[in-house]
Amino acid sequence: MELTTALSKTPTPILISRFARLEVGGLFRKIARAFGHNRPIPIGIADIKIPDSTIAKQATELVESCSPQFLINHSIRTYCFGVALARHLNLKADMEVFYLASIMHDLGLVDPHDKTEGSFEVVGADAAHSFVIEKGYEKEKADMVHEAIALHSAVGIAHQREPEIALVHYGAGIDVIGFRAEDVSAETRDAIVNAYPRLDFKQCFSALIDDQAIRKPDCHIAGHHKLGFIGKIKGAPFNE
């Protein structure tokens, strides 16, 4: 698998087009759900199994050692929402790979990695890839972890890739801006948030994105920021 080595700011017209397609798709899904079509089946938090392999525990410990609690909880919710969406869409994935990518997908936003030049998605992907390789993880799976992290904010791209990559994109998208939230039942969303509280996520995460856009004006997320990404975060279907 060829690894993504850089992720630059997407040209504004292209990004506008991609976001517009997302909005239209979401609108049609919401209308369909309102009329009872393809409504997601509620699942409980007990139905969401977090991998307990050695490498999964090690990755969790790594994230816990360098990340604030609001970001740790976000990473776990990303996995949980992805699991719920995988059931709704009948997507089959390597759940350990998916978990590793989910729990480590924001490493590029925290010390010591956030001082590295380049888009935080690729910075974090490189850090996660090195970590799992050092722990003896299979290269093919390590490469998938890398790509799932590197592309998790790549609108219009990630959803077309392997299930593990698409699910990190979807899971993070639900939690950050409510993207595809209509494909997870309200009961399931509440159960996940109750288990892993948001802890003023909207404000805290917005501050991290503001910082990235200011310090790295040519990075990938700066393009999203320019088009009102912070407003999308504030508009997500969660209280905080």
C-alpha positions in Angstrom: 0.0 0.0 0.0 1.3 3.4 -1.0 1.3 5.7 2.1 0.1 9.3 2.1 3.2 11.4 2.7 1.6 14.9 2.6 -1.9 16.4 2.7 -2.1 19.9 1.5 -5.0 22.4 1.7 -7.6 21.4 -0.9 -8.5 24.2 -3.4 -11.6 26.0 -2.2 -13.8 25.3 -5.2 -13.1 21.6 -4.9 -13.8 21.6 -1.1 -17.0 23.6 -1.6 -18.2 21.0 -4.1 -17.3 18.1 -1.8 -19.0 19.6 1.2 -22.1 20.4 -0.9 -22.4 16.8 -2.0 -22.2 15.8 1.7 -24.9 18.2 2.6 -27.2 17.0 -0.2 -26.6 13.4 0.7 -27.2 14.0 4.4 -30.5 15.9 3.6 -31.8 12.9 1.5 -30.9 10.5 4.3 -32.6 12.6 6.9 -35.8 12.8 4.8 -35.7 9.0 4.3 -35.2 8.4 8.1 -38.1 10.8 8.8 -40.4 8.6 6.6 -39.2 5.5 8.3 -36.8 4.2 5.6 -33.6 2.4 6.6 -33.7 3.7 10.2 -30.7 2.5 12.2 -31.3 -0.1 14.9 -30.3 1.0 18.4 -27.4 -0.8 20.0 -26.2 -0.5 23.6 -22.7 0.4 24.8 -22.3 -3.3 25.8 -22.7 -4.3 22.2 -19.6 -2.2 21.2 -16.6 -4.3 21.9 -13.3 -2.4 22.3 -10.4 -4.6 21.3 -8.3 -5.8 24.3 -5.3 -7.1 22.5 -1.8 -6.2 23.7 -1.3 -3.7 20.8 -4.7 -2.1 21.4 -3.9 -1.6 25.1 -0.4 -0.2 24.2 -1.9 2.3 21.8 -4.5 3.4 24.3 -1.8 3.9 26.9 0.2 5.9 24.4 -2.7 8.3 23.7 -3.5 8.5 27.4 0.1 9.5 28.2 0.0 12.6 25.9 -3.6 13.7 25.3 -6.2 15.6 27.3 -9.2 13.7 28.4 -11.6 15.4 26.1 -9.5 14.2 23.1 -9.1 10.7 24.5 -12.9 10.4 24.9 -13.3 11.8 21.3 -11.0 9.1 20.0 -13.0 6.3 21.7 -16.3 7.8 20.6 -14.9 7.8 17.0 -14.5 4.1 17.3 -17.9 3.6 18.9 -19.7 5.6 16.3 -17.8 3.8 13.6 -18.9 0.4 15.0 -22.5 1.6 15.0 -22.3 2.8 11.5 -20.5 -0.4 10.3 -23.5 -2.3 11.6 -26.0 0.0 9.8 -24.1 -0.1 6.5 -23.1 -3.7 6.9 -19.4 -2.9 6.5 -16.9 -5.6 7.4 -13.6 -4.4 8.8 -10.6 -5.5 10.9 -11.8 -4.1 14.2 -8.3 -4.0 15.7 -6.9 -2.0 12.9 -9.9 0.3 13.0 -9.5 0.7 16.8 -5.8 1.5 16.5 -6.5 4.1 13.9 -9.4 5.6 15.9 -7.6 5.8 19.2 -4.5 7.4 17.6 -6.1 9.5 14.9 -5.4 12.8 16.7 -1.9 12.2 17.8 -0.8 15.0 15.4 -2.7 17.6 17.6 -0.7 16.9 20.8 2.9 17.2 22.1 5.4 16.3 21.0 3.9 15.8 17.5 2.0 19.0 17.0 5.2 21.0 16.6 6.1 19.0 13.5 5.6 20.7 10.2 2.8 19.4 8.0 -0.8 18.6 8.3 -1.7 17.1 11.7 -3.4 14.1 10.0 -0.2 12.9 8.3 2.0 13.9 11.3 -0.2 11.7 13.5 -0.3 8.9 10.9 3.5 8.8 10.8 3.7 8.7 14.6 1.1 5.9 14.9 2.7 3.9 12.1 6.1 4.1 13.7 4.6 3.1 17.0 2.9 0.0 15.8 5.8 -1.1 13.6 8.1 -0.8 16.7 5.7 -3.1 18.6 6.0 -5.7 15.9 2.7 -5.1 14.1 2.3 -6.5 10.6 3.4 -4.0 8.0 0.2 -4.4 5.9 -2.0 -3.7 8.9 0.3 -0.9 10.1 0.0 0.7 6.6 -3.8 0.6 6.9 -3.6 2.3 10.3 -1.5 5.0 8.7 -3.9 5.6 5.9 -7.0 5.6 8.1 -5.4 8.4 10.2 -3.8 10.3 7.3 -7.1 10.5 5.4 -9.7 10.7 8.3 -10.5 14.4 7.4 -10.2 13.9 3.6 -13.8 14.7 2.5 -14.8 13.0 -0.7 -11.8 10.6 -0.6 -11.8 8.5 2.6 -15.3 7.1 2.2 -14.2 5.5 -1.1 -11.3 3.6 0.5 -11.1 0.4 2.6 -13.7 -0.1 5.4 -11.2 0.7 8.1 -10.4 4.0 6.5 -14.0 4.9 5.8 -15.1 4.1 9.4 -12.5 6.3 11.0 -13.7 9.1 8.7 -17.3 8.4 9.5 -16.8 7.9 13.2 -14.8 11.1 13.6 -17.2 12.9 11.3 -20.2 12.1 13.5 -18.5 13.2 16.6 -17.0 16.4 15.3 -19.6 17.8 12.9 -22.5 15.4 13.0 -21.7 14.0 9.5 -23.9 10.9 9.0 -25.3 11.2 12.5 -28.7 10.2 11.0 -27.3 6.7 10.5 -26.8 6.2 14.2 -29.9 6.1 16.4 -30.4 8.8 19.0 -30.4 6.1 21.7 -27.1 4.8 20.5 -25.6 8.3 20.3 -26.8 9.1 23.8 -25.4 5.8 25.2 -22.0 6.5 23.6 -21.8 10.1 24.9 -22.9 9.0 28.4 -20.2 6.3 28.5 -17.5 8.7 27.1 -18.5 12.3 28.0 -17.7 15.1 25.6 -16.1 17.3 28.3 -16.7 20.7 26.5 -15.5 19.1 23.3 -16.8 21.7 20.9 -14.9 24.5 22.5 -11.7 22.6 23.3 -11.4 20.9 19.9 -12.2 24.2 18.1 -9.3 25.8 19.9 -7.0 23.0 18.5 -8.2 23.5 15.0 -7.9 27.3 15.2 -4.3 26.8 16.4 -3.5 24.5 13.5 -5.0 26.9 10.9 -3.1 29.9 12.3 0.3 28.1 12.7 0.0 26.1 9.5 -2.0 28.2 7.0 -1.3 25.7 4.1 -2.2 22.6 6.0 -5.2 20.4 5.0 -7.5 21.4 7.9 -6.8 25.1 7.2 -8.9 24.7 4.0 -11.8 23.4 6.1 -11.3 26.1 8.6 -11.6 28.8 5.9 -15.0 27.4 4.9 -16.5 27.6 8.4 -15.4 24.3 9.9 -15.6 25.8 13.4 -19.3 26.6 12.8 -19.9 23.0 11.7 -18.4 21.8 15.0 -20.6 24.1 17.0 -23.6 22.9 15.0 -23.1 19.2 15.6 -26.1 17.5 17.3 -24.5 17.4 20.7 -24.8 19.8 23.7 -21.1 20.3 24.1 
